[in-house]
Amino acid sequence: MIRENVQRVREQMAEAARAAGRDPAEIRLCAATKMNDAEAVRQAVEAGVDCCGENRVQELVQKLPQGAYDGVPLHFIGHLQTNKVRQVVGVVDVIESVDRLELLDCIQKEAAKKGLVQDIFLEVNIGGEASKSGFTVEEAREVAAKMGRYPALRLRGLMAIPPISEKPGDNRRYFAEMRNLFVDISGKTYDNVSMDCLSMGMSDDFPDAIAEGSTMVRVGTAIFGPRNYAK
Ligand SMILES: *Cc1c(COP(=O)(O)O)cnc(C)c1O
């Protein structure tokens, strides 16, 4: 089932890319693995996803030693508490969900202590929702310009979760705004910034995200089926 699902998502991604005049090869598929066990995650990896995205530190430290993510890069995509930063820095390839200055400082400190450079994305609250964390577009620009202050970090991309859409296509304008921000920052030369990833689009809206320039979609439900929150 997971294998077929990955294939179907790939086909839909390629279709969306071609419709937008883009090369399907420039868009990566990240499996959003929250609430799925190591065996399911392994199946997704074997089916050819490009990376895994985990939401909770507790799940990450459980599945990692079980070899769940073996063979592909691992991204952290969930809300990260500062007291858990130690368990993530140097363990994951990218922390996508850097959503506040306090977290930037904390990751910088931990990466410096471990003597490594941690790749990060900035999470942008593109819908300006009170319920979501993340930088505003303006804040993200300012942070990018000041990345020189964080020698143990490298800004590699942007991530966004737009509002839940009421009708199909609702989120295209948010995706387009993200694309503009991504192009703007990528065009500047800032210290510790080398952006090559725009992470946006989930099960419900990844074709729209691809139409607007996404280079990585994070897909959970369409690969693993509905999550069982009662478990
Ligand atoms: C759960 C999650 C996804 C995937 O959501 P689906 O709708 O199941 O595809 C993507 N990104 C983040 C940050 C998530 O938490």
The ligand as a MOL file (V3000), in Angstrom:
LIG
                    3D

  0  0  0     0  0            999 V3000
M  V30 BEGIN CTAB
M  V30 COUNTS 15 15 0 0 0
M  V30 BEGIN ATOM
M  V30 1 C 1.8550 16.2990 9.4010 0
M  V30 2 C 2.6680 17.2790 8.6630 0
M  V30 3 C 2.7530 17.2510 7.2580 0
M  V30 4 C 1.9830 16.2680 6.4000 0
M  V30 5 O 0.6140 16.4430 6.5100 0
M  V30 6 P -0.4120 15.5600 5.6360 0
M  V30 7 O -1.5950 16.4130 5.5030 0
M  V30 8 O -0.6690 14.3150 6.4100 0
M  V30 9 O 0.2530 15.2800 4.3270 0
M  V30 10 C 3.5880 18.1750 6.6460 0
M  V30 11 N 4.2770 19.0810 7.3480 0
M  V30 12 C 4.2320 19.1430 8.6880 0
M  V30 13 C 5.0210 20.1670 9.3960 0
M  V30 14 C 3.4150 18.2530 9.3770 0
M  V30 15 O 3.3520 18.3400 10.7130 0
M  V30 END ATOM
M  V30 BEGIN BOND
M  V30 1 1 1 2
M  V30 2 1 2 3
M  V30 3 2 2 14
M  V30 4 1 3 4
M  V30 5 2 3 10
M  V30 6 1 4 5
M  V30 7 1 5 6
M  V30 8 2 6 7
M  V30 9 1 6 8
M  V30 10 1 6 9
M  V30 11 1 10 11
M  V30 12 2 11 12
M  V30 13 1 12 13
M  V30 14 1 12 14
M  V30 15 1 14 15
M  V30 END BOND
M  V30 END CTAB
M  END
